Amino acid sequence: QVQLVESGGGLVQPGASLRLSCAASGFTFSIYAMSWYRQAPGKERELVARSVSAGGSTNYADSVKGRFTISRDNAKNTVYLQMNSLEPKDTAVYYCNAGSPKFGYWGQGTQVTVSS
């Protein structure tokens, strides 16, 4: 069965870095677009970053451009989100998505809290 397992979240101070990982199984990872979404309390889930395919195009929410980088390793069926210069507004549950938000697969989420 399809599984997406996120890891790497935690509590950090403003300005710190974190790297999230999403290990995928149960589908042909290399042909799927992979994305990271986040949802803060009381807010809708929003797209953070998307990778169409390894070596292909990526796109980012304006709020994270220049700070976050999405990457993927098709050999390991894993997608990453490197988050630098974290800010309190980045606090949210971060979700991995394969395919599309409406018809794709979702992980269970990992909490990222940025606070001093």
Stockholm file with secondary structure:
# STOCKHOLM 1.0

chainA/1-116         QVQLVESGGGLVQPGASLRLSCAASGFTFSIYAMSWYRQAPGKERELVARSVSAGGSTNYADSVKGRFTISRDNAKNTVYLQMNSLEPKDTAVYYCNAGSPKFGYWGQGTQVTVSS
#=GR chainA/1-116 SS CCEEEEECCEEECTTCCEEEEEEEESSCGGGSCEEEEEECTTSCCEEEEEESSTTSCEEECTTTTTTEEEEEETTTTEEEEEECSCCGGGCEEEEEEESCTTTSEECCCEEEEECC
#=GC SS_cons         CCEEEEECCEEECTTCCEEEEEEEESSCGGGSCEEEEEECTTSCCEEEEEESSTTSCEEECTTTTTTEEEEEETTTTEEEEEECSCCGGGCEEEEEEESCTTTSEECCCEEEEECC
//
